[in-house]
Amino acid sequence: EAAVTTSDTITFRSLDTFTVTSVRASVQTVSSSGLIDVDVKKNGVTIFSTRITIDSGETTSVSATTPAVLSVTSVVDNDELTVEVIDDGTGATGLVVAIKGTYP
């Protein structure tokens, strides 16, 4: 599993139109100090009013002290989606981000 770093960014295209219902993140190895902060952008604009985080010592965003809050949920076919690590904590590895949605 690769180390999580603030230079980590992945960009992909939506294959269909859908509504984002939740976003989760997890790591294989926890951050020993500091939280992991992850942003997801649609066409260059964040989909969150509060970004997704994983607390120090935790493996998932589900238990984050401050839960993520979605502000943009509509995704259409061929939208560009970008996952970007804003803060990498310390020593975390194996970041996975999952986007869940519903189809019209």
Secondary structure, DSSP 8 states (H G I E B T S, - for coil): --B--TT-EEEEE-SS-EEEEEEEEE-SB--SSS-EEEEEEETTEESEEE-EEE-TT-SBGGG-SS--EES--EE-TT-EEEEEEEEETTT-B--EEEEEEE--
